Amino acid sequence: MIAPPETLRVSHARVSCDGATDIPGGASLGHPRVFLQIDEHGYVDCGYCDRRFVLIGGPADGVDPATLPDIASGASL
């Protein structure tokens, strides 16, 4: 497996992603904002930009990201 392009550790199971959080110019350079729900796997991947959100203290926290399968579920507008 290939590691995701960016992994963010988060403290809440519900996260949002617009693909441009740290890009100068903001969301105009990213993708539509989506809300993602981290489930029992302890992480979720954004279906647009492949950014991975890992729940702090969850089952995926501290695990090598390259060993985890892609999970792009729970996306909503």
C-alpha positions as CSV (number, residue, x, y, z in Angstrom):
1,M,0.0,0.0,0.0
2,I,1.0,3.6,-0.6
3,A,0.9,6.1,2.3
4,P,-1.7,8.9,2.0
5,P,-0.4,12.3,0.9
6,E,-1.2,13.9,4.2
7,T,-2.3,12.5,7.6
8,L,-3.9,14.7,10.2
9,R,-4.5,13.5,13.8
10,V,-7.8,14.9,15.1
11,S,-9.6,14.9,18.4
12,H,-13.2,14.6,17.1
13,A,-14.8,11.8,15.0
14,R,-16.6,14.2,12.7
15,V,-14.3,16.3,10.5
16,S,-14.5,18.5,7.5
17,C,-12.2,18.8,4.5
18,D,-11.9,21.3,1.8
19,G,-8.5,20.2,0.5
20,A,-7.0,23.7,1.0
21,T,-6.6,24.1,4.7
22,D,-2.9,25.1,4.6
23,I,-2.8,26.4,1.0
24,P,-2.4,30.2,0.4
25,G,-5.5,31.3,-1.4
26,G,-7.8,29.1,0.7
27,A,-10.7,26.9,-0.5
28,S,-10.6,28.4,-4.0
29,L,-7.7,26.1,-4.7
30,G,-9.1,23.0,-2.9
31,H,-12.3,21.0,-3.4
32,P,-15.9,21.3,-2.2
33,R,-16.1,21.1,1.6
34,V,-17.2,17.6,2.8
35,F,-17.9,16.3,6.2
36,L,-16.4,12.9,7.1
37,Q,-17.3,10.5,10.0
38,I,-14.5,8.4,11.5
39,D,-15.9,5.0,12.3
40,E,-14.6,2.0,14.3
41,H,-11.5,1.8,12.2
42,G,-10.3,5.0,13.8
43,Y,-9.6,6.9,10.5
44,V,-11.2,8.1,7.3
45,D,-9.8,9.3,4.0
46,C,-11.2,12.2,2.0
47,G,-12.6,11.0,-1.3
48,Y,-11.4,14.2,-3.1
49,C,-7.8,14.8,-1.9
50,D,-7.0,11.5,-0.1
51,R,-6.1,13.4,3.1
52,R,-6.4,10.9,6.0
53,F,-7.9,11.9,9.3
54,V,-6.8,9.7,12.3
55,L,-8.7,9.9,15.6
56,I,-6.3,10.5,18.5
57,G,-6.4,7.5,20.8
58,G,-8.3,5.4,18.2
59,P,-7.2,2.0,16.8
60,A,-5.3,3.6,13.9
61,D,-3.4,6.1,16.0
62,G,0.3,5.3,15.9
63,V,-0.1,2.7,13.2
64,D,2.0,3.0,10.0
65,P,-0.4,4.7,7.5
66,A,1.0,2.7,4.6
67,T,-0.4,-0.5,6.2
68,L,-4.0,0.8,6.4
69,P,-6.5,0.4,3.5
70,D,-8.3,3.4,2.0
71,I,-11.6,4.3,3.7
72,A,-13.5,7.0,2.0
73,S,-16.8,6.6,3.6
74,G,-19.2,8.9,5.4
75,A,-18.7,11.8,3.0
76,S,-21.6,14.3,2.9
77,L,-22.2,17.8,1.8
